[in-house]
Amino acid sequence: MGAKYELEVREVGRPVKVPDEVKERLKGLSPKFVSKMRREVVDCPVLGREVPFLQCYFCPNFVRRVKGVVHCRGLPLQQ
């Protein structure tokens, strides 16, 4: 299934707080990658609010990121 939404990644001034369940998954990634990505946010159409890119990156709806645009499936998330 392809992407339903294309979301622009925006950079913010200071690092954004990342949920604890996402922090556990960050341990295998490069610290330089993580520090850069903590300053980026997207407007999530599924949750209806602004979320850190790292949370979006580990979402089951995440398809890919190309040139500052995130492709999202847009399916409902199970709690």
Secondary structure, 3 states (H helix, E strand, C coil): CCCCEEEECEECCCCCCCCHHHHHHHHHCCHHHHHHHCCEEEEECCCCEEEEHHHHHCCCCEEEEECCEEEECCCCCCC
